Amino acid sequence: MKYLNRLILTVFSSVILLLCSSNGREGSLCSGVLTLDLPVRYLHIQLTRNGHNVTSSVGKLSTAVFGNCSFKSEIIDNFDGSYVLRLRLWSPCPEISISVFSPSGTSLCGSPLIIKKDSGEPLIPEICDCARISMEKWLSVADCPNSFYQMEKDMEQWDFIDFRKAIQKVENSWGKSENKYSYSLCHYQIVENKIYRRCYGMYTDFRRFVDNMLISLVRKMILPNTEFLFNLGDYPLQKIEDGGVPLVGWCGSENTMDIALPTYELTESVIGGMYTVNLDVHTAKGQKHWPWSTKKSTAVFRGRDSNELRLEISALARARPDLIEGGITQYFFHNESLHSPHVEQKPFSNFFEHKYVLNIDGTVAAYRLPFLLAGDSVILKSPSEYYEYFYSYLKPGIHYIPFSLSNITRLLEDSEQYGFNQVCPAYCSDCMLEYKSCERTLPPKKQFVLDHLQPLNIYCAYVKFLQVSNE
């Protein structure tokens, strides 16, 4: 029987990877962000047995979390042999001790973990205005990726940005008084780690999402003096042309020049996790689990009438309830009497009682996709000209199944023959999937969420943008 010594985690190892085994049979693979000051600290725990990943829940894990401070902790069962331990501080903390145990009492993740900073400074809560390190140092400590492909591709469209000309163009177009009901933009400046902004348009309430992220950043690091223009609306605005304005937003498209950053739904889920927000990539599955064998063999869809394909799918759901459950939840743009009757909304986690979930554009990209990827149903995604910042890493047939109105009926009718499943899909032709053993590897969709959609990824994306925009 092998036991690991107590581990001291320092700020210079903010992203930890620990392979821990307490005996020859039970073990764990643990990774996460505990020492880096984020709104919610988290530790992913993958249980192993005889060197293989456990792929079903073993029940509730026991935890013991101690610290001379005020905090909230929780552990989330992903129902697939993995768990997430999360911690949100309400006051500064010199150090925190975390121990995790399996139902049989086996110590996991090298417990006890002593979470403290090598500098001797306390772990700080989100509300602390405690910036002491430079942006470059933070990027190094956080071990952020050197690049974000889509962001860099978007920003390569400009060799040099003359902000005086850019502001002038905004004020002569989208920012004109006659357009105040149609467009909403803000000009942000960061000077000596203070945030300034001037907004254009009547409806600029969504500026709070940008404000919240920037405030969170200046609490953690010293940002360089820089400026940028943020489009608060869903639609990308700048068409492709010489001298186009470098607008930042939550969505990009093939036909515009806008720079895509993580959406307001993602940023708010990260900043407000365990506090003001209930839905994030860690909690998307909810507290009830439907194993694949018990899931309904139907696809589910809910959404507004903001896309013609949504109307078509709603009509198909009414005609073929054996294939699709759902429809339009509220009509804003169309006359309901000419279309399928509206349906009741559905709790997000209940989407996963179905084997398949349809992801269909609304006015732009459907911002729910990150949370659907965090679930354990197969995603069928419609084609789109729009993209979020992470779409370039998605692979059809591996992370989702492409569909169109012309083939959705066939896909769902033949789904059992194709063997669509949530277990280790590998791409092959005609959107059919083959399967491999999941004993040693994670399903690609789950791995994608771990690699690209964690809270640290969201912070890294924004900080990297500020670094590149300042070059």
Summary of the structure (lengths in Angstrom):
residues: 471
radius of gyration: 23.4
end to end distance: 53.7
largest distance: 74.9
contacts: 1503
relative contact order: 0.11
helix: 25%
strand: 29%
